[in-house]
């Protein structure tokens, strides 16, 4: 068992980029430097090992906010974003690995939690904040080492296809102008790795 690793972090940035969605219908979104920003938080993790089983637990709390008064486009103040978009306050992860005898085949199962994320304003009056609701997902995968150079990983993320739900403060659900793109659900992947 490894001791808990504690990492406190703080970041200040000028002209923080954010994904900006114009209020006009069907207008394209773009990344713009909206404001000065600050992010601070703490990360905790713990690793435990029993024979061929490994358990990793980690969690992060972060507070992100626009800190300057420069949040305007041209001379038009927007002043609507107290937190940085797509930056959850809470993240947690639990991963269990089993390494089979022979040290070539490894199976893993993982649970991840991503907290609520602010995405923008949901109406023309800018009176409703829109959030991606918390996502709880289960992942499964397998790794196989052919030799010291070649490896293969395959798995599925968000096994139960929970995906993200979008919710306005008013309780209205559904896609809005802030979420025109498809939101990820169940995803299959395969990776071939070569180390040299």
Backbone as JSON Lines, residues from 0, in Angstrom:
{"i":0,"aa":"X","n":[0.84,-1.18,0.0],"ca":[0.0,0.0,0.0],"c":[0.89,1.24,0.0]}
{"i":1,"aa":"X","n":[0.59,2.19,-0.87],"ca":[1.34,3.44,-0.93],"c":[0.62,4.51,-0.15]}
{"i":2,"aa":"X","n":[1.39,5.41,0.41],"ca":[0.81,6.51,1.16],"c":[0.0,7.41,0.23]}
{"i":3,"aa":"X","n":[-0.97,8.08,0.82],"ca":[-1.8,9.02,0.09],"c":[-0.94,10.17,-0.41]}
{"i":4,"aa":"X","n":[-1.09,10.52,-1.66],"ca":[-0.36,11.63,-2.25],"c":[-1.27,12.85,-2.23]}
{"i":5,"aa":"X","n":[-0.82,13.91,-1.61],"ca":[-1.62,15.13,-1.55],"c":[-0.94,16.17,-2.42]}
{"i":6,"aa":"X","n":[-1.71,16.8,-3.29],"ca":[-1.18,17.82,-4.17],"c":[-2.15,18.99,-4.19]}
{"i":7,"aa":"X","n":[-1.73,20.1,-3.61],"ca":[-2.53,21.3,-3.65],"c":[-2.05,22.12,-4.84]}
{"i":8,"aa":"X","n":[-2.96,22.65,-5.62],"ca":[-2.55,23.4,-6.79],"c":[-3.3,24.72,-6.9]}
{"i":9,"aa":"X","n":[-2.67,25.64,-7.6],"ca":[-3.27,26.93,-7.87],"c":[-2.73,27.44,-9.19]}
{"i":10,"aa":"X","n":[-3.61,27.98,-10.0],"ca":[-3.21,28.48,-11.31],"c":[-3.91,29.81,-11.56]}
{"i":11,"aa":"X","n":[-3.15,30.76,-12.06],"ca":[-3.72,32.04,-12.49],"c":[-3.4,32.19,-13.96]}
{"i":12,"aa":"X","n":[-4.36,32.62,-14.73],"ca":[-4.12,32.81,-16.15],"c":[-4.75,34.11,-16.64]}
{"i":13,"aa":"X","n":[-4.1,34.68,-17.62],"ca":[-4.61,35.9,-18.25],"c":[-5.29,35.49,-19.54]}
{"i":14,"aa":"X","n":[-6.37,36.16,-19.86],"ca":[-7.09,35.9,-21.11],"c":[-7.47,34.43,-21.26]}
{"i":15,"aa":"X","n":[-8.1,33.88,-20.23],"ca":[-8.54,32.48,-20.24],"c":[-9.46,32.22,-21.42]}
{"i":16,"aa":"X","n":[-9.14,31.2,-22.2],"ca":[-9.99,30.84,-23.33],"c":[-11.21,30.08,-22.86]}
{"i":17,"aa":"X","n":[-12.33,30.35,-23.47],"ca":[-13.57,29.63,-23.18],"c":[-14.33,29.45,-24.48]}
{"i":18,"aa":"X","n":[-15.13,28.41,-24.53],"ca":[-15.94,28.16,-25.71],"c":[-17.14,29.09,-25.66]}
{"i":19,"aa":"X","n":[-17.24,29.99,-26.61],"ca":[-18.27,31.03,-26.63],"c":[-19.31,30.71,-27.69]}
{"i":20,"aa":"X","n":[-20.57,30.68,-27.27],"ca":[-21.69,30.44,-28.17],"c":[-22.48,31.73,-28.35]}
{"i":21,"aa":"X","n":[-22.47,32.33,-29.54],"ca":[-23.27,33.54,-29.75],"c":[-24.75,33.24,-29.56]}
{"i":22,"aa":"X","n":[-25.51,34.27,-29.16],"ca":[-26.94,34.1,-28.94],"c":[-27.69,33.9,-30.27]}
{"i":23,"aa":"X","n":[-27.14,34.43,-31.35],"ca":[-27.82,34.32,-32.65],"c":[-28.01,32.86,-33.03]}
{"i":24,"aa":"X","n":[-29.19,32.51,-33.58],"ca":[-29.44,31.12,-33.96],"c":[-28.45,30.63,-35.02]}
{"i":25,"aa":"X","n":[-28.0,29.41,-34.86],"ca":[-27.12,28.73,-35.8],"c":[-25.78,29.44,-36.03]}
{"i":26,"aa":"X","n":[-25.41,30.34,-35.14],"ca":[-24.1,30.98,-35.25],"c":[-23.03,30.01,-34.75]}
{"i":27,"aa":"X","n":[-21.87,29.99,-35.4],"ca":[-20.84,29.03,-34.97],"c":[-20.22,29.44,-33.64]}
{"i":28,"aa":"X","n":[-19.88,28.44,-32.86],"ca":[-19.18,28.67,-31.59],"c":[-17.7,28.87,-31.89]}
{"i":29,"aa":"X","n":[-17.01,29.55,-31.01],"ca":[-15.57,29.73,-31.17],"c":[-14.93,29.92,-29.8]}
{"i":30,"aa":"X","n":[-13.65,29.63,-29.74],"ca":[-12.91,29.87,-28.51],"c":[-12.43,31.31,-28.48]}
{"i":31,"aa":"X","n":[-12.68,32.0,-27.36],"ca":[-12.28,33.39,-27.23],"c":[-11.61,33.59,-25.88]}
{"i":32,"aa":"X","n":[-10.69,34.56,-25.85],"ca":[-10.06,34.94,-24.58],"c":[-11.04,35.86,-23.85]}
{"i":33,"aa":"X","n":[-11.7,35.32,-22.8],"ca":[-12.76,36.07,-22.16],"c":[-12.32,36.86,-20.94]}
{"i":34,"aa":"X","n":[-11.41,36.34,-20.13],"ca":[-11.16,37.01,-18.86],"c":[-9.94,36.4,-18.19]}
{"i":35,"aa":"X","n":[-9.46,37.08,-17.15],"ca":[-8.46,36.49,-16.27],"c":[-9.15,35.43,-15.41]}
{"i":36,"aa":"X","n":[-8.42,34.39,-15.05],"ca":[-9.05,33.28,-14.33],"c":[-8.12,32.75,-13.24]}
{"i":37,"aa":"X","n":[-8.73,32.14,-12.24],"ca":[-8.0,31.47,-11.17],"c":[-8.61,30.1,-10.93]}
{"i":38,"aa":"X","n":[-7.75,29.12,-10.74],"ca":[-8.19,27.77,-10.38],"c":[-7.34,27.33,-9.19]}
{"i":39,"aa":"X","n":[-7.98,26.86,-8.14],"ca":[-7.24,26.28,-7.03],"c":[-7.97,25.04,-6.56]}
{"i":40,"aa":"X","n":[-7.22,24.12,-5.96],"ca":[-7.85,22.87,-5.52],"c":[-6.86,21.94,-4.87]}
{"i":41,"aa":"X","n":[-7.29,20.71,-4.7],"ca":[-6.46,19.69,-4.06],"c":[-6.75,18.34,-4.71]}
{"i":42,"aa":"X","n":[-5.7,17.53,-4.88],"ca":[-5.83,16.18,-5.43],"c":[-5.34,15.18,-4.37]}
{"i":43,"aa":"X","n":[-6.08,14.1,-4.22],"ca":[-5.69,13.03,-3.31],"c":[-5.72,11.71,-4.06]}
{"i":44,"aa":"X","n":[-4.75,10.85,-3.8],"ca":[-4.78,9.52,-4.42],"c":[-4.14,8.51,-3.47]}
{"i":45,"aa":"X","n":[-4.54,7.26,-3.64],"ca":[-4.01,6.18,-2.8],"c":[-3.95,4.91,-3.63]}
{"i":46,"aa":"X","n":[-2.82,4.22,-3.58],"ca":[-2.64,2.95,-4.28],"c":[-2.47,1.83,-3.27]}
{"i":47,"aa":"X","n":[-3.16,0.73,-3.53],"ca":[-3.03,-0.46,-2.68],"c":[-2.79,-1.67,-3.56]}
{"i":48,"aa":"X","n":[-1.97,-2.6,-3.1],"ca":[-1.66,-3.79,-3.9],"c":[-1.73,-5.02,-3.01]}
{"i":49,"aa":"X","n":[-2.42,-6.05,-3.5],"ca":[-2.5,-7.35,-2.85],"c":[-2.17,-8.4,-3.9]}
{"i":50,"aa":"X","n":[-1.01,-8.99,-3.81],"ca":[-0.57,-10.01,-4.74],"c":[-0.71,-9.5,-6.18]}
{"i":51,"aa":"X","n":[-1.73,-9.94,-6.92],"ca":[-1.87,-9.52,-8.31],"c":[-2.99,-8.5,-8.52]}
{"i":52,"aa":"X","n":[-3.62,-8.06,-7.45],"ca":[-4.66,-7.04,-7.53],"c":[-4.09,-5.67,-7.14]}
{"i":53,"aa":"X","n":[-4.45,-4.66,-7.9],"ca":[-4.06,-3.28,-7.58],"c":[-5.31,-2.42,-7.55]}
{"i":54,"aa":"X","n":[-5.44,-1.61,-6.52],"ca":[-6.58,-0.7,-6.4],"c":[-6.03,0.72,-6.3]}
{"i":55,"aa":"X","n":[-6.53,1.6,-7.17],"ca":[-6.14,3.01,-7.16],"c":[-7.38,3.85,-6.93]}
{"i":56,"aa":"X","n":[-7.31,4.73,-5.94],"ca":[-8.43,5.63,-5.62],"c":[-7.9,7.06,-5.71]}
{"i":57,"aa":"X","n":[-8.62,7.93,-6.41],"ca":[-8.19,9.32,-6.5],"c":[-9.39,10.25,-6.52]}
{"i":58,"aa":"X","n":[-9.16,11.47,-6.07],"ca":[-10.22,12.46,-6.06],"c":[-9.64,13.86,-6.2]}
{"i":59,"aa":"X","n":[-10.39,14.74,-6.83],"ca":[-9.95,16.12,-7.03],"c":[-11.1,17.06,-6.72]}
{"i":60,"aa":"X","n":[-10.78,18.12,-5.98],"ca":[-11.7,19.23,-5.8],"c":[-11.01,20.46,-6.36]}
{"i":61,"aa":"X","n":[-11.73,21.21,-7.21],"ca":[-11.15,22.43,-7.75],"c":[-12.21,23.51,-7.85]}
{"i":62,"aa":"X","n":[-11.8,24.72,-7.59],"ca":[-12.68,25.87,-7.7],"c":[-12.11,26.73,-8.82]}
{"i":63,"aa":"X","n":[-12.91,26.99,-9.83],"ca":[-12.45,27.79,-10.96],"c":[-13.38,28.99,-11.11]}
{"i":64,"aa":"X","n":[-12.79,30.15,-11.34],"ca":[-13.61,31.34,-11.5],"c":[-12.87,32.4,-12.3]}
{"i":65,"aa":"X","n":[-13.66,33.19,-12.99],"ca":[-13.1,34.35,-13.69],"c":[-12.84,35.42,-12.65]}
{"i":66,"aa":"X","n":[-11.62,35.94,-12.63],"ca":[-11.21,36.82,-11.55],"c":[-11.07,38.27,-11.97]}
{"i":67,"aa":"X","n":[-10.99,38.54,-13.26],"ca":[-10.78,39.91,-13.71],"c":[-12.09,40.61,-14.0]}
{"i":68,"aa":"X","n":[-11.95,41.81,-14.52],"ca":[-13.14,42.58,-14.91],"c":[-13.14,42.79,-16.42]}
{"i":69,"aa":"X","n":[-12.33,41.98,-17.11],"ca":[-12.17,42.17,-18.55],"c":[-13.12,41.31,-19.37]}
{"i":70,"aa":"X","n":[-14.14,40.72,-18.73],"ca":[-15.0,39.81,-19.48],"c":[-15.97,40.6,-20.36]}
{"i":71,"aa":"X","n":[-15.44,41.01,-21.5],"ca":[-16.24,41.74,-22.48],"c":[-15.75,41.39,-23.87]}
{"i":72,"aa":"X","n":[-16.61,41.51,-24.82],"ca":[-16.24,41.33,-26.22],"c":[-16.38,42.7,-26.86]}
{"i":73,"aa":"X","n":[-15.26,43.24,-27.3],"ca":[-15.27,44.63,-27.78],"c":[-15.58,45.53,-26.6]}
{"i":74,"aa":"X","n":[-16.6,46.38,-26.74],"ca":[-17.03,47.24,-25.64],"c":[-18.27,46.69,-24.95]}
{"i":75,"aa":"X","n":[-18.7,45.5,-25.34],"ca":[-19.92,44.9,-24.8],"c":[-19.59,44.02,-23.62]}
{"i":76,"aa":"X","n":[-19.91,44.43,-22.38],"ca":[-19.65,43.55,-21.24],"c":[-20.56,42.34,-21.28]}
{"i":77,"aa":"X","n":[-20.02,41.18,-20.93],"ca":[-20.85,39.98,-20.89],"c":[-21.06,39.51,-19.46]}
{"i":78,"aa":"X","n":[-20.06,39.62,-18.59],"ca":[-20.2,39.4,-17.16],"c":[-21.14,38.31,-16.7]}
{"i":79,"aa":"X","n":[-21.18,37.17,-17.4],"ca":[-22.19,36.16,-17.09],"c":[-21.57,34.86,-16.6]}
{"i":80,"aa":"X","n":[-20.24,34.77,-16.53],"ca":[-19.62,33.49,-16.26],"c":[-18.86,33.51,-14.95]}
{"i":81,"aa":"X","n":[-19.5,33.13,-13.85],"ca":[-18.79,33.12,-12.58],"c":[-17.76,32.0,-12.5]}
{"i":82,"aa":"X","n":[-17.99,30.92,-13.21],"ca":[-17.05,29.8,-13.21],"c":[-16.61,29.52,-14.64]}
{"i":83,"aa":"X","n":[-15.47,28.88,-14.76],"ca":[-14.95,28.55,-16.09],"c":[-15.77,27.4,-16.66]}
{"i":84,"aa":"X","n":[-16.19,27.54,-17.89],"ca":[-17.04,26.51,-18.5],"c":[-16.28,25.19,-18.66]}
{"i":85,"aa":"X","n":[-17.04,24.1,-18.59],"ca":[-16.54,22.74,-18.76],"c":[-15.42,22.41,-17.75]}
{"i":86,"aa":"X","n":[-15.51,22.95,-16.55],"ca":[-14.54,22.67,-15.5],"c":[-15.29,22.2,-14.26]}
{"i":87,"aa":"X","n":[-15.4,20.89,-14.05],"ca":[-16.16,20.39,-12.9],"c":[-15.46,20.7,-11.58]}
{"i":88,"aa":"X","n":[-16.26,20.87,-10.53],"ca":[-15.7,21.14,-9.21],"c":[-15.17,19.85,-8.58]}
{"i":89,"aa":"X","n":[-15.83,18.72,-8.84],"ca":[-15.46,17.44,-8.22],"c":[-15.16,16.4,-9.29]}
{"i":90,"aa":"X","n":[-14.09,15.63,-9.07],"ca":[-13.74,14.48,-9.91],"c":[-13.31,13.34,-8.98]}
{"i":91,"aa":"X","n":[-13.71,12.13,-9.3],"ca":[-13.28,10.97,-8.51],"c":[-13.09,9.77,-9.44]}
{"i":92,"aa":"X","n":[-12.18,8.88,-9.05],"ca":[-11.88,7.72,-9.88],"c":[-11.45,6.56,-9.0]}
{"i":93,"aa":"X","n":[-11.97,5.38,-9.29],"ca":[-11.56,4.14,-8.61],"c":[-11.25,3.12,-9.69]}
{"i":94,"aa":"X","n":[-10.06,2.54,-9.65],"ca":[-9.65,1.57,-10.68],"c":[-9.09,0.32,-10.01]}
{"i":95,"aa":"X","n":[-9.58,-0.83,-10.47],"ca":[-9.12,-2.13,-9.98],"c":[-8.48,-2.88,-11.15]}
{"i":96,"aa":"X","n":[-7.22,-3.31,-10.96],"ca":[-6.49,-4.06,-11.99],"c":[-6.17,-5.46,-11.48]}
{"i":97,"aa":"X","n":[-6.24,-6.44,-12.37],"ca":[-5.79,-7.79,-12.04],"c":[-4.79,-8.24,-13.1]}
{"i":98,"aa":"X","n":[-3.57,-8.56,-12.67],"ca":[-2.52,-9.04,-13.56],"c":[-2.45,-10.56,-13.47]}
{"i":99,"aa":"X","n":[-2.74,-11.22,-14.58],"ca":[-2.75,-12.69,-14.61],"c":[-1.34,-13.24,-14.5]}
{"i":100,"aa":"X","n":[-1.19,-14.48,-14.0],"ca":[0.13,-15.11,-13.96],"c":[0.75,-15.12,-15.36]}
{"i":101,"aa":"X","n":[2.03,-14.87,-15.42],"ca":[2.73,-14.74,-16.69],"c":[3.0,-13.28,-17.01]}
{"i":102,"aa":"X","n":[2.31,-12.38,-16.3],"ca":[2.53,-10.93,-16.4],"c":[2.34,-10.37,-17.81]}
{"i":103,"aa":"X","n":[1.46,-10.99,-18.59],"ca":[1.19,-10.48,-19.93],"c":[-0.22,-9.9,-20.05]}
{"i":104,"aa":"X","n":[-1.18,-10.53,-19.38],"ca":[-2.58,-10.14,-19.5],"c":[-3.04,-9.4,-18.25]}
{"i":105,"aa":"X","n":[-3.65,-8.22,-18.46],"ca":[-4.13,-7.4,-17.37],"c":[-5.57,-6.99,-17.65]}
{"i":106,"aa":"X","n":[-6.48,-7.26,-16.72],"ca":[-7.86,-6.81,-16.83],"c":[-8.08,-5.65,-15.86]}
{"i":107,"aa":"X","n":[-8.9,-4.67,-16.26],"ca":[-9.18,-3.58,-15.35],"c":[-10.64,-3.14,-15.44]}
{"i":108,"aa":"X","n":[-11.14,-2.66,-14.31],"ca":[-12.48,-2.08,-14.22],"c":[-12.32,-0.74,-13.51]}
{"i":109,"aa":"X","n":[-13.1,0.23,-13.95],"ca":[-12.91,1.58,-13.46],"c":[-14.26,2.27,-13.28]}
{"i":110,"aa":"X","n":[-14.37,3.03,-12.19],"ca":[-15.54,3.87,-11.96],"c":[-15.07,5.32,-11.92]}
{"i":111,"aa":"X","n":[-15.75,6.2,-12.65],"ca":[-15.37,7.62,-12.68],"c":[-16.59,8.48,-12.39]}
{"i":112,"aa":"X","n":[-16.34,9.55,-11.65],"ca":[-17.38,10.54,-11.38],"c":[-16.86,11.9,-11.82]}
{"i":113,"aa":"X","n":[-17.63,12.59,-12.65],"ca":[-17.32,13.95,-13.06],"c":[-18.49,14.82,-12.64]}
{"i":114,"aa":"X","n":[-18.22,15.83,-11.83],"ca":[-19.29,16.67,-11.3],"c":[-19.92,17.58,-12.33]}
{"i":115,"aa":"X","n":[-20.94,18.29,-11.89],"ca":[-21.69,19.22,-12.74],"c":[-20.74,20.24,-13.37]}
{"i":116,"aa":"X","n":[-20.99,20.56,-14.67],"ca":[-20.13,21.5,-15.38],"c":[-20.96,22.62,-16.0]}
{"i":117,"aa":"X","n":[-20.6,23.84,-15.72],"ca":[-21.24,25.0,-16.32],"c":[-20.86,25.06,-17.8]}
{"i":118,"aa":"X","n":[-21.86,25.25,-18.69],"ca":[-21.56,25.33,-20.12],"c":[-21.88,26.68,-20.73]}
{"i":119,"aa":"X","n":[-22.72,27.47,-20.1],"ca":[-23.05,28.78,-20.66],"c":[-24.45,29.18,-20.27]}
{"i":120,"aa":"X","n":[-24.97,30.16,-20.97],"ca":[-26.3,30.69,-20.7],"c":[-27.28,30.1,-21.71]}
{"i":121,"aa":"X","n":[-28.5,29.83,-21.25],"ca":[-29.43,29.06,-22.06],"c":[-30.51,29.84,-22.77]}
{"i":122,"aa":"X","n":[-30.59,31.15,-22.6],"ca":[-31.63,31.89,-23.31],"c":[-31.1,33.25,-23.74]}
{"i":123,"aa":"X","n":[-31.86,33.93,-24.59],"ca":[-31.42,35.2,-25.15],"c":[-31.26,36.28,-24.07]}
{"i":124,"aa":"X","n":[-31.99,36.17,-22.97],"ca":[-31.88,37.16,-21.88],"c":[-30.71,36.86,-20.97]}
{"i":125,"aa":"X","n":[-30.04,35.73,-21.19],"ca":[-28.91,35.3,-20.37],"c":[-29.3,35.19,-18.9]}
{"i":126,"aa":"X","n":[-30.5,34.69,-18.65],"ca":[-30.97,34.57,-17.27],"c":[-30.95,33.13,-16.76]}
{"i":127,"aa":"X","n":[-30.62,32.18,-17.6],"ca":[-30.58,30.78,-17.19],"c":[-29.2,30.19,-17.48]}
{"i":128,"aa":"X","n":[-28.56,29.63,-16.46],"ca":[-27.3,28.92,-16.67],"c":[-27.6,27.5,-17.11]}
{"i":129,"aa":"X","n":[-26.77,26.98,-17.99],"ca":[-26.94,25.62,-18.49],"c":[-25.76,24.78,-18.02]}
{"i":130,"aa":"X","n":[-26.06,23.57,-17.52],"ca":[-25.04,22.7,-16.96],"c":[-25.1,21.31,-17.6]}
{"i":131,"aa":"X","n":[-23.92,20.7,-17.74],"ca":[-23.87,19.26,-17.95],"c":[-23.99,18.65,-16.57]}
{"i":132,"aa":"X","n":[-24.96,17.78,-16.4],"ca":[-25.18,17.17,-15.08],"c":[-24.06,16.16,-14.77]}
{"i":133,"aa":"X","n":[-23.87,15.82,-13.49],"ca":[-22.79,14.89,-13.13],"c":[-22.86,13.59,-13.93]}
{"i":134,"aa":"X","n":[-21.69,13.09,-14.28],"ca":[-21.6,11.84,-15.04],"c":[-20.93,10.78,-14.17]}
{"i":135,"aa":"X","n":[-21.6,9.64,-14.04],"ca":[-21.04,8.47,-13.36],"c":[-20.89,7.39,-14.42]}
{"i":136,"aa":"X","n":[-19.67,6.91,-14.61],"ca":[-19.46,5.94,-15.68],"c":[-18.6,4.77,-15.2]}
{"i":137,"aa":"X","n":[-18.84,3.62,-15.82],"ca":[-18.08,2.41,-15.56],"c":[-17.33,2.05,-16.84]}
{"i":138,"aa":"X","n":[-16.05,1.74,-16.7],"ca":[-15.22,1.36,-17.84],"c":[-14.65,-0.03,-17.6]}
{"i":139,"aa":"X","n":[-14.48,-0.79,-18.67],"ca":[-13.85,-2.11,-18.61],"c":[-12.8,-2.18,-19.71]}
{"i":140,"aa":"X","n":[-11.71,-2.9,-19.43],"ca":[-10.69,-3.02,-20.46],"c":[-9.74,-4.16,-20.2]}
{"i":141,"aa":"X","n":[-8.93,-4.41,-21.2],"ca":[-7.93,-5.47,-21.14],"c":[-6.65,-4.97,-21.81]}
{"i":142,"aa":"X","n":[-5.5,-5.34,-21.21],"ca":[-4.21,-5.02,-21.79],"c":[-3.45,-6.32,-21.97]}
{"i":143,"aa":"X","n":[-2.73,-6.42,-23.09],"ca":[-1.92,-7.62,-23.32],"c":[-0.55,-7.19,-23.85]}
{"i":144,"aa":"X","n":[0.53,-7.67,-23.2],"ca":[1.9,-7.38,-23.63],"c":[2.42,-8.58,-24.41]}
{"i":145,"aa":"X","n":[2.67,-8.38,-25.7],"ca":[3.21,-9.46,-26.53],"c":[4.68,-9.69,-26.2]}
{"i":146,"aa":"X","n":[5.42,-8.6,-26.04],"ca":[6.82,-8.65,-25.64],"c":[7.18,-7.3,-25.04]}
{"i":147,"aa":"X","n":[8.47,-7.0,-24.9],"ca":[8.85,-5.75,-24.25],"c":[8.58,-4.53,-25.12]}
{"i":148,"aa":"X","n":[8.28,-4.73,-26.39],"ca":[8.02,-3.61,-27.3],"c":[6.54,-3.43,-27.63]}
{"i":149,"aa":"X","n":[5.83,-4.53,-27.86],"ca":[4.46,-4.46,-28.39],"c":[3.41,-4.76,-27.33]}
{"i":150,"aa":"X","n":[2.33,-3.98,-27.37],"ca":[1.21,-4.2,-26.46],"c":[-0.11,-3.83,-27.13]}
{"i":151,"aa":"X","n":[-1.18,-4.37,-26.61],"ca":[-2.52,-4.11,-27.14],"c":[-3.45,-3.79,-25.97]}
{"i":152,"aa":"X","n":[-4.25,-2.74,-26.12],"ca":[-5.26,-2.38,-25.13],"c":[-6.59,-2.25,-25.84]}
{"i":153,"aa":"X","n":[-7.64,-2.81,-25.24],"ca":[-8.99,-2.68,-25.8],"c":[-9.96,-2.52,-24.63]}
{"i":154,"aa":"X","n":[-11.02,-1.78,-24.87],"ca":[-11.98,-1.59,-23.79],"c":[-13.2,-0.82,-24.21]}
{"i":155,"aa":"X","n":[-14.02,-0.54,-23.22],"ca":[-15.23,0.24,-23.43],"c":[-15.34,1.25,-22.29]}
{"i":156,"aa":"X","n":[-15.56,2.51,-22.64],"ca":[-15.8,3.56,-21.66],"c":[-17.29,3.83,-21.57]}
{"i":157,"aa":"X","n":[-17.76,4.19,-20.39],"ca":[-19.19,4.44,-20.14],"c":[-20.02,3.23,-20.57]}
{"i":158,"aa":"X","n":[-19.7,2.09,-19.98],"ca":[-20.31,0.8,-20.32],"c":[-21.83,0.85,-20.38]}
{"i":159,"aa":"X","n":[-22.47,1.54,-19.46],"ca":[-23.94,1.57,-19.4],"c":[-24.54,2.74,-20.17]}
{"i":160,"aa":"X","n":[-23.71,3.41,-20.98],"ca":[-24.15,4.48,-21.87],"c":[-24.94,5.56,-21.13]}
{"i":161,"aa":"X","n":[-24.43,6.0,-19.99],"ca":[-25.09,7.04,-19.23],"c":[-25.05,8.38,-19.96]}
{"i":162,"aa":"X","n":[-23.91,8.72,-20.55],"ca":[-23.77,9.98,-21.25],"c":[-24.09,11.16,-20.36]}
{"i":163,"aa":"X","n":[-23.97,12.34,-20.91],"ca":[-24.28,13.56,-20.16],"c":[-25.72,13.98,-20.36]}
{"i":164,"aa":"X","n":[-26.35,14.48,-19.3],"ca":[-27.65,15.14,-19.38],"c":[-27.4,16.63,-19.26]}
{"i":165,"aa":"X","n":[-28.18,17.4,-20.01],"ca":[-28.07,18.86,-19.98],"c":[-29.27,19.41,-19.23]}
{"i":166,"aa":"X","n":[-29.02,20.33,-18.3],"ca":[-30.11,20.87,-17.5],"c":[-29.93,22.36,-17.33]}
{"i":167,"aa":"X","n":[-31.02,23.12,-17.59],"ca":[-31.01,24.54,-17.28],"c":[-31.43,24.72,-15.83]}
{"i":168,"aa":"X","n":[-31.1,25.87,-15.26],"ca":[-31.46,26.14,-13.87],"c":[-32.95,26.03,-13.64]}
{"i":169,"aa":"X","n":[-33.75,26.3,-14.67],"ca":[-35.2,26.24,-14.54],"c":[-35.72,24.81,-14.44]}
{"i":170,"aa":"X","n":[-34.83,23.84,-14.71],"ca":[-35.24,22.44,-14.67],"c":[-35.56,21.89,-16.05]}
{"i":171,"aa":"X","n":[-35.51,22.74,-17.06],"ca":[-35.77,22.29,-18.44],"c":[-34.6,21.44,-18.92]}
{"i":172,"aa":"X","n":[-34.89,20.3,-19.52],"ca":[-33.83,19.44,-20.03],"c":[-33.83,19.47,-21.54]}
{"i":173,"aa":"X","n":[-32.73,19.0,-22.1],"ca":[-32.64,18.92,-23.55],"c":[-31.45,19.71,-24.06]}
{"i":174,"aa":"X","n":[-31.14,19.54,-25.34],"ca":[-30.02,20.23,-25.94],"c":[-30.39,21.68,-26.2]}
{"i":175,"aa":"X","n":[-29.47,22.58,-25.94],"ca":[-29.69,24.0,-26.17],"c":[-28.61,24.49,-27.12]}
{"i":176,"aa":"X","n":[-28.58,25.78,-27.34],"ca":[-27.55,26.32,-28.22],"c":[-26.15,26.07,-27.67]}
{"i":177,"aa":"X","n":[-26.02,25.76,-26.4],"ca":[-24.69,25.52,-25.82],"c":[-24.24,24.07,-26.0]}
{"i":178,"aa":"X","n":[-25.1,23.22,-26.51],"ca":[-24.7,21.82,-26.68],"c":[-25.19,21.29,-28.02]}
{"i":179,"aa":"X","n":[-24.81,21.96,-29.09],"ca":[-25.23,21.51,-30.41],"c":[-24.46,20.27,-30.86]}
{"i":180,"aa":"X","n":[-23.27,20.09,-30.34],"ca":[-22.46,18.95,-30.75],"c":[-22.93,17.69,-30.01]}
{"i":181,"aa":"X","n":[-22.69,16.51,-30.59],"ca":[-23.1,15.27,-29.91],"c":[-22.31,15.08,-28.62]}
{"i":182,"aa":"X","n":[-23.01,14.63,-27.59],"ca":[-22.36,14.35,-26.31],"c":[-21.98,12.89,-26.24]}
{"i":183,"aa":"X","n":[-20.78,12.61,-25.77],"ca":[-20.24,11.26,-25.78],"c":[-20.99,10.35,-24.82]}
{"i":184,"aa":"X","n":[-21.24,9.15,-25.26],"ca":[-21.81,8.1,-24.43],"c":[-20.85,6.91,-24.44]}
{"i":185,"aa":"X","n":[-21.4,5.7,-24.62],"ca":[-20.57,4.5,-24.65],"c":[-19.57,4.6,-25.81]}
{"i":186,"aa":"X","n":[-18.3,4.29,-25.5],"ca":[-17.24,4.4,-26.5],"c":[-16.34,3.17,-26.44]}
{"i":187,"aa":"X","n":[-16.1,2.55,-27.59],"ca":[-15.21,1.4,-27.69],"c":[-13.86,1.88,-28.25]}
{"i":188,"aa":"X","n":[-12.78,1.29,-27.78],"ca":[-11.48,1.7,-28.3],"c":[-10.52,0.51,-28.33]}
{"i":189,"aa":"X","n":[-9.53,0.61,-29.2],"ca":[-8.43,-0.34,-29.3],"c":[-7.16,0.45,-29.57]}
{"i":190,"aa":"X","n":[-6.1,0.13,-28.87],"ca":[-4.83,0.83,-29.04],"c":[-3.71,-0.2,-29.19]}
{"i":191,"aa":"X","n":[-2.88,-0.03,-30.2],"ca":[-1.67,-0.83,-30.34],"c":[-0.5,0.05,-29.95]}
{"i":192,"aa":"X","n":[0.34,-0.47,-29.07],"ca":[1.45,0.32,-28.54],"c":[2.77,-0.31,-28.91]}
{"i":193,"aa":"X","n":[3.7,0.54,-29.32],"ca":[5.07,0.08,-29.58],"c":[6.01,0.95,-28.77]}
{"i":194,"aa":"X","n":[6.82,0.33,-27.9],"ca":[7.81,1.06,-27.1],"c":[9.2,0.8,-27.65]}
{"i":195,"aa":"X","n":[9.98,1.86,-27.74],"ca":[11.35,1.71,-28.23],"c":[12.31,2.53,-27.38]}
